[in-house]
């Protein structure tokens, strides 16, 4: 039985190895990254809008960010426009720069003091799980995805690809 499992496991590793080398798979790899990161950024932008931009401006003011109202709108617009651009695969390298800047500011001004983990379970009550402050893990993952997209390109079904085809 052990050798049969080992044989199946070996076959799977060969299959997975060949699959990962496939140019077709490599070409499509950026698409789920674009969709997830773009959606995530847009959700963060919509959350700031739904709570009211003044609430986020007050947080930025408390953190000592200069021009908190301007920075609030710069952040919201970067998250919404950048997220949509990623979903569409438009100007991925260009929009990744301000998005990465937002992530780095969030990491160093808010999340770093809470450590790496993005999930800090404090306890469970009748109302459900209670979580503590969020570490920098999630921001770091988003940053890694942006770097991957910049290095690999936006993949198929992207406006960047259409623009590239239009250039002589």
CORCORZI-V46925 format. One record per residue. N is the residue number from 1. RES is the residue in one small letter. PHI is phi in degrees with one decimal (NA if undefined). PSI is psi in radians with two decimals (* if undefined). Layout:
BEGIN
((N/RES/PHI/PSI) (N/RES/PHI/PSI))
END
This chain:
BEGIN
((1/x/NA/-0.75) (2/x/-60.3/-0.77) (3/x/-68.2/-0.57) (4/x/-65.4/-0.77) (5/x/-64.0/-0.74) (6/x/-62.8/-0.68) (7/x/-64.6/-0.74) (8/x/-65.6/-0.73) (9/x/-62.3/-0.73) (10/x/-62.3/-0.73) (11/x/-62.2/-0.72) (12/x/-63.0/-0.76) (13/x/-63.4/-0.68) (14/x/-63.9/-0.79) (15/x/-61.4/-0.83) (16/x/-63.6/-0.68) (17/x/-64.6/-0.80) (18/x/-65.4/-0.70) (19/x/-62.6/-0.73) (20/x/-68.7/-0.39) (21/x/-88.7/-0.11) (22/x/-66.8/2.21) (23/x/-60.9/-0.56) (24/x/-62.6/-0.82) (25/x/-65.9/-0.78) (26/x/-61.0/-0.63) (27/x/-65.5/-0.63) (28/x/-89.1/-0.18) (29/x/-55.9/-0.65) (30/x/-69.5/-0.35) (31/x/-61.5/-0.91) (32/x/-63.8/-0.56) (33/x/-63.1/-0.82) (34/x/-58.0/-0.83) (35/x/-65.2/-0.79) (36/x/-70.2/-0.81) (37/x/-68.1/-0.73) (38/x/-61.5/-0.80) (39/x/-62.3/-0.75) (40/x/-61.4/-0.79) (41/x/-63.3/-0.75) (42/x/-63.5/-0.68) (43/x/-61.4/-0.71) (44/x/-65.4/-0.68) (45/x/-65.1/-0.78) (46/x/-64.1/-0.64) (47/x/-63.0/-0.73) (48/x/-64.8/-0.67) (49/x/-67.5/-0.73) (50/x/-69.2/-0.54) (51/x/-80.6/-0.23) (52/x/98.8/2.19) (53/x/-57.3/-0.53) (54/x/-63.9/-0.55) (55/x/-65.7/-0.73) (56/x/-70.4/-0.65) (57/x/-60.9/-0.66) (58/x/-65.1/-0.66) (59/x/-64.8/-0.80) (60/x/-62.8/-0.69) (61/x/-61.2/-0.78) (62/x/-63.3/-0.52) (63/x/-81.4/-0.11) (64/x/83.7/0.34) (65/x/-72.8/2.26) (66/x/-68.6/2.60) (67/x/48.7/1.07) (68/x/-60.3/-0.60) (69/x/-69.8/-0.73) (70/x/-62.7/-0.81) (71/x/-65.2/-0.56) (72/x/-59.5/-0.89) (73/x/-70.2/-0.60) (74/x/-63.0/-0.71) (75/x/-66.8/-0.85) (76/x/-60.3/-0.81) (77/x/-66.9/-0.64) (78/x/-63.4/-0.77) (79/x/-66.3/-0.76) (80/x/-72.7/-0.92) (81/x/-68.9/-0.73) (82/x/-64.2/-0.74) (83/x/-61.6/-0.78) (84/x/-64.4/-0.73) (85/x/-60.6/-0.71) (86/x/-63.9/-0.79) (87/x/-57.3/-0.75) (88/x/-79.9/-0.21) (89/x/71.2/0.62) (90/x/-108.1/2.15) (91/x/54.9/0.75) (92/x/-56.9/-0.79) (93/x/-64.4/-0.77) (94/x/-63.9/-0.83) (95/x/-74.9/-0.34) (96/x/-68.4/-0.48) (97/x/-65.0/-0.95) (98/x/-66.6/-0.53) (99/x/-66.6/-0.73) (100/x/-64.6/-0.65) (101/x/-62.1/-0.75) (102/x/-59.7/-0.76) (103/x/-63.8/-0.75) (104/x/-64.7/-0.71) (105/x/-62.7/-0.76) (106/x/-62.1/-0.74) (107/x/-61.7/-0.90) (108/x/-80.8/-0.42) (109/x/-97.8/-0.37) (110/x/-125.2/-0.99) (111/x/-83.8/-0.48) (112/x/-56.8/-0.70) (113/x/-64.4/-0.31) (114/x/-97.4/0.08) (115/x/85.2/-2.97) (116/x/-75.2/-0.83) (117/x/-62.9/2.35) (118/x/-89.0/-0.12) (119/x/-123.6/2.00) (120/x/-125.8/1.57) (121/x/-72.5/2.10) (122/x/-90.6/-0.71) (123/x/179.7/3.07) (124/x/-125.6/2.23) (125/x/-119.1/-3.10) (126/x/-61.2/-0.48) (127/x/-80.7/-0.12) (128/x/119.8/-2.95) (129/x/-71.7/2.50) (130/x/-114.6/2.20) (131/x/-114.5/2.61) (132/x/-94.3/-2.92) (133/x/-60.8/2.59) (134/x/-90.0/2.33) (135/x/-80.6/-2.92) (136/x/-93.1/0.07) (137/x/-54.9/-0.90) (138/x/-64.3/-0.76) (139/x/-62.1/-0.67) (140/x/-65.9/-0.66) (141/x/-64.8/-0.77) (142/x/-60.3/-0.74) (143/x/-62.1/-0.77) (144/x/-62.1/-0.68) (145/x/-64.9/-0.73) (146/x/-62.4/-0.76) (147/x/-61.3/-0.75) (148/x/-60.7/-0.73) (149/x/-67.0/-0.69) (150/x/-64.5/-0.72) (151/x/-75.3/-0.62) (152/x/-94.8/-0.33) (153/x/93.2/3.02) (154/x/-85.1/-0.21) (155/x/80.5/-2.99) (156/x/-71.4/2.97) (157/x/54.6/0.77) (158/x/-128.6/2.48) (159/x/-63.1/-0.60) (160/x/-55.4/-0.70) (161/x/-66.2/-0.69) (162/x/-65.3/-0.71) (163/x/-63.3/-0.75) (164/x/-61.0/-0.68) (165/x/-69.5/-0.50) (166/x/-76.7/-0.44) (167/x/-71.6/2.40) (168/x/-73.0/*))
END
